[in-house]
Amino acid sequence: MHTFSLMNNALLRALKIIFFGFLTWLIPFIAAMFFYTPGGELVIDIFTFKTIMIIVSSLCATVLLVLLFLSIFNNFLKEGIIIGVSWLILNWLLDVLILLPMNGMDMTTYFSQIGLRYLVIPVTAIGFGFIIEKKVSHFHDIMNAEKRAPVRKER
């Protein structure tokens, strides 16, 4: 029974990571649609559009990372690596399956103009995991030091 519960929790955790990763792709994709005409023409300057998309993507990923890390209680760096790499691969895969056929971009152009920007995802997720791991470790060190400190008797 206990093993089933652990497997169930691991499955739910994996599904949550995948779903949130999908949202890191979907939300900016939907936001981008507002900047195109029905005929596929961009209605604002390309550099303004790219800047807006970077901001939307960063905000989305940050909020989703915060929500995920609030439900993680240990192995923060490991979880950051898992989340970051999973989301990176998922975003690349969704772009290859959906975005590239829509815009007809070749892989070299895609990676130079869009794909490399997704590396921000694992950098941010791993950064979250690293800093939380350090803070928790520092907190535990302080708590352990206080437990070992000799008790002073007052006169």
Secondary structure, DSSP 4 states (H G I P E B T S, - for coil): -HHHHHHHHHHHHHHHHHHHHHHHHHHHHHHHHTTB-TTS-B-S-HHHHHHHHHHHHHHHHHHHHHHHHTT--S-HHHHHHHHHHHHHHHHHHHIIIIIHHHHT--HHHHHHHTGGGGGHHHHHHHHHHHHHHHHHHHHHHHHHHHHHSPPPPP-
